[in-house]
């Protein structure tokens, strides 16, 4: 039995404020704001994060940052963007007095449509 695919669709009009800026609720007068926001989403580091979450299944943001050999603050910032786009979510797990947040993928495929 094949694994179920969860697809995220992104539509982008290169000359208008469209899906990307609306989903992030970004207000700007820049005609190319969506391209800039999308460029922020599609980075090498965010791809590494998604791949590591998928293959290593880290138990917390701390563990993910250790696997990536990156600063935890930077990883958190990238995770926030991925969460806002709907690619990941978090499961809170309480351990004593501390709560850790386990990142997990909510989608495994992205289709991007760009109108120019």
N, C-alpha and C positions, 0 to 999 in steps of 0.2 A: 504494500500500500504506500503510495507516494505521500510525502509530507505536504500539509496544507500550506499554500502560499498566501501570505498576507501582503497585499500590494498597497503602496502609498503613491498616489498620483499628485504631481505638481504641475500646474499650468502656469506659464509665465508669458506675459506680453512684454517684450523688451522695451517698449516705449510708453507703457502705462503703469500706474500703480495697480498691481493685481494681486494674485493669490499670495505670493510670498510676503509682501508688506502687509497685507490684510491679516494673515494668520499671525504675524508677529506684532500686529497693531502698531507698526512703525509709521510715523507721520513725517513726511519729507516732501520737499518741492523738487527734488532731483528726479528727472525723468527716468534715469537708469537705476533707481534705488533697488528694484527687484534683482537686477543683475548683481549688484553689490552684496545684497543679502544672501543671494544664492551662492555667490562665491565664498561667503563666510561659512555656509553649510558644507560645501563640497571641498573640504581640505584633506590633505594627506593624514593629518593627525586625527580628524574625526573618522576617517575611514579605518584607521588603526584601532580606534576605540570600538567601533562597531564590530570589526573582525575579532578583536580580543574578547568582547562580551559574548559573541557567538561561539568561539572556539574554547575559551578558557572558563567561562561561566564564573566570574569573580563574585565572591560573597559580599563585597562592599566596594565603595568608591576608593577607600584606602588601598584595598588589595588590587583594584584595577590600576591605580596610579603606580603601584609597585611593579606590576607586570609590564606596564608601558615604560617604566623608568622615567616618569615625568612628575613634575610638581603637582601635588594634590589640588591646589587652587586652580591651576591651569586646566586640569582634567575636569574639575567641577564646572568651570566656565563652558568648556566644550560640551559637557553632558547637558547643561542647561539649554543650549541651542538645539541639540538633538532631541531633547524632550519637547521643546516648543514646536518642533516640526513633526512630532508624533512618531519618531523612530524608536524611542526608548521610553521606559517608565521605571519606577522604583518600587521595590517592596521593602517596607520598613520592618526591621527585625530588632527586637529589644533584647539586649544582653546585659543583665544587671541594671546599672544606672544609665548605660549608654544605648543609643539606638543607632544601628548601622542601616545604610540604604543600599540594597542590592540592586544594581542596574540589570534590566533585562530588555531584550528586543521585543517590540510590539509589531514589527513588520520585517519582512525579509526580502522585499523587492521594492524598487523605486522606479517609476516611469515619469520621465520629465518631458513635457511638451513646451517648446519655445516658439512663440509667434514673433516674427520680426517684420 
